[in-house]
Amino acid sequence: MSRKSSPHTAVSPRSPSSKRRDRVADHRAAGTPPPPTFRPIHTRRAFEEICARIRGQLALGVLKPGDKLPPERDLAQQLGVSRNVLREALRSLEMAGVLRLQKGVKGGAFVQAGDTSRMNVVMQDMLSLGTISVRELSEARIHVLDLVVGLACANARQADFAALEANIERTDIATAEGRLLDRVECSREFYKILAAATGNKVIAMIMDSVTEIHMRFVYAKVASSGVAMAGLSERRRKFLTALRERNASSATRLMRSHLEAVQRMLEQDPGAMSLQVALAEMQPGMRR
């Protein structure tokens, strides 16, 4: 004989998760999509909220590069937070390149004009964490340079051509004097000038970031072997001629040929292509 539950017997309530599963199953059976679900709201930490508010003022144009934030005591009072919490937020924004903290009588928190080198740090961190690989970086550089060369052919001004010509002359001098590591620095500068010639700051930032790390490989190769690629200035001048003529197909072909030659040079020395080399501190003679 089956046992009947007593009216006083406690019935355990069903958990919210099981109820959600039942609702999803019901909607599947009916052929209709289940209703959206949302996670609980968690209040941000005070310093994160401060950072968000300051960034919000930047987005609205209330704060502009060069502006000074109110004194620490006044700003903490306005925000209703302790000065310690405020300092934590300001330091966070300083590390992000948004603010510059200056000590002294004329010190304070100043809005930065924008530090594009922050993107280099992000790229380095992604390499360190294994989010991107050295091979992906090299491949991206080739494709980005295709775009850079095309835009430079269309947008470069006479001042850009002159800057590239002067760079090639410095490369000649460094080569003749045997200053091969200085020649690597000239190469880094060459790509920076070329990226700026596109007239697009976003593309220039991306180009600068991938070049900055890639030039570390080249630096390591030249520093360890004491030799550098022959005929660099001649290649540069042929490329510049195509660029002046606005011949995008020829300029792109010449640049690709050069990049492939550089890659072959690096791959002859597996040690020069190691991740440790890419993330190592730069040696004297090459600017950060």
N, C-alpha and C positions, 0 to 999 in steps of 0.2 A: 504494500500500500504506500502510495506516494506521500511524502511529508509535506504539509502545508506550512508556509512560513507564518510565523507568529506576527501579529500586528505590531508587537513591540520589538521585532527583530530589526536591527539597523541595516539599512541598505546603503552600501558604499556608493558615493556619488561618482559619476563618470568624469574622467579627467577632461580638461579642455582639449587636449590633443586628440583624444578619441572622438570627441564631438566634431572636431574639424575634419577628421578622416571620414566620418559618416556623411558630413555635408558634401565633401568632395565626391564620395561614392554616389550619393544621391544625384548630384549634378551630372556625373558621368553617365549614369543610367538614363537620365532624362535627355542627354545629348546637349546640355547647355554648359558653358564655361563656369567654373567655380568663382565665387566672389573673391576679390583681392584680400590678402591678409597683410597686416602691418606689424612690424616689430615695435616693442615698447620704446618710448622716447627716453633717451638718457641725456640729462643736462650736461652741456659741455663744461669743462673746467674753466675757471674764471679767466686764466691767462689766455685760453683759446678764444674766449668771447671778446677779450680786449683786442687781440690780433685781428679778429673778424671785423670789429667795429672800425679799427684804424684802416684796414684794407677797404672797407666800405666807403670811408671818407675819400680815399684815393680814387676809387671807382667813380664817385660822384663829382670829382674834380674840386672838392672842398680843400683837399690837401694836394699840393703840387711839389715836384722836385725842388729842393732847396728850402722848403718851408720848415719852420721849427715848431715842434709840438709844445704845448703849454708846459710850464715847470712841473717837475715830478709831483710835488705836493698838490698842486692845483688839479693836475690830471687824475691823480688817485682819488681826490675828493669828488670830482665830477663823475667818475666811474663807480664810486662807492666801493672801492677795493683798497686793500692795504698796499703800502708802497713796495713791499716785498713781491707781492703778486704782480704789480705793475712792472717792476724791474724784470721779472721773469719773462713777461710778454715782450718788453722792449728788446731784451737780449735775443729772444726768438726771432723777432723781426730783423734784428741786425744780422743774425746768421743767415737769414733768407735773402739778405741784400736789399731789404726794403728801407731800413733806417741806418743812419750812421750815428753812433753814440760818441759824443765828444766831452771830455772832462775839462774842468777849469772854469774860470769866471764867465767866459763866453761860450761855455759848453751847453750841452743839452742833446735832445734827440732830433735829428734832422732827416728829412725825407731824401732818399737817394735818387739820383737821376736814372738809376737802373744799371745793374751790373750783369752784362751778358756772360761773364765768366762763370756765373752760377750754373749755367747749363753744362759747362765742362765738368763741374763737380758732380752733377747728377749723372752724367755719362760714366764718370769714373766709378761712382757708387754702383751703378748697374753692372759694370764689368766685374767689380769686386764680389757682388752678390750672385754672379752667374746668370743674371737676367738676360744679358746679351753676351755674345761670344766675340772673340777677336775676328773670326771669319766674317761674321755678320757686319762688324764695324767696317772691315775692308770693302766688303761688297756694297755697303751703303755709301761709302765715300765715292766709289766709282759712279754710282747712279746720281748722287747729289751733284757731283762735278759735271755730269752731262747737263743737268738743269742749270747749274751756275754758268757754264760756258755759253749756253744758248742765250741766257738773259744778259750776260755781259756783252755778247756780240750785239745785242739789240740796244742796250742801255748805257754802255760805257761812254764816258766823256773823255775829252782830250787830257784832262788832268789825270784820269785813271791810266791812260796809255803812258803818260809821262812818268807816273809813279812806278809802273811795271818796268819801263825802260831803265829807270834809275836803279831799281832792284837788281836787274840783270847785270848792270855795270858793277854793282857791289859784289855780286856773285863771281864775276870775272876776277876782281881784285882778290877776294878771299881765296879763290882757287889758285891763282898765281902765287900767292904768298903761303900756300899750304895750310891756311886756317880752315880746315875742313869742317870743324864744328860750328864755326861762324857761318859757314856756307849753309849748314842745316838751318840755322836761324834765318838766313835769307830766304830759304825755301818756305819756311813757315810764314814769313811776312808776305811772300809772293801770293800765297793762297788767300791770305787775309785781304790783300788789295783787290785780288780778283773777285772775292766774295762781295766786297763792298761795291764793286763796279756793277753788280746786278741791280742795285737800287732797291733791293728788297731786304729789310733788316731781319726778317724772320729767317729767310734762306741763308743770310750771312751768318746768323747765330748758329744755325745747324751746321753749316760748313766749318765755321771756326771750331766747333766742338769736336767734330770727327777728325779734323786736321790736327788739333792740339794733341790728341792721344796718338794718332798715327805717326806724327813727327817724333814721338818718343821712341818708337821702334827704329826709325831711321837714325836717330841720334845714337841709340845703343849700338846699332850695327857699325856706324862710322867710328864711334869711340873705341869699340873692341877690335876692329880690323885695321883702322888707320887708312882705309881707302874709301873712295866715294865714286859715284857713278860718273863715268867720263862723258864729255859732250853735253853737259847740262845746259850751259849758256846757249849753245847752238840750238838745242831743242826749244829753249825758252823763246829765242828770237823768232824761230819759225812760227811758233804758236802766236806770238804777239803780232806778227805780220798778218796772220789769218784773222786775228781778233780786230785789228785796225780795218781790215777789208770787210768786216762784218760777215765773214764767211763761216757760218756756224757749223756746217758739216765738216769742213776742213779742220777748224779749231777743235771740235769735239774728237775727231779722229786722232789728231796729234796728241791731245791730252790723254786719251785712252791708251795710246801706244806708250806714252811715258809712264803712266800709272802701272801698266802691266810689267814694264821693265823694272820699276821699283819693287813691285811685288815679287818678281823672280829673284831679285837681289836679296831681298829679306828672307825668302824661303830657302835660300842656300845655307842660311844659318838659323836652324830651328830655335836656338837660344835667344835670338833677337826678336822672335815672334812670341815669346812667352808672356803670359799675363802679368808676371812679376815685373817685367820690363815696362809694360804699359803703365803700371801703377806706381812705379818707383819715382822718387823725387828727382826732379831735373837737376843735372849737374851744372856747375858754373859755366857760363858761356851761352846758356839757352834760357831765355826769359820764360817766366811762368805765364 
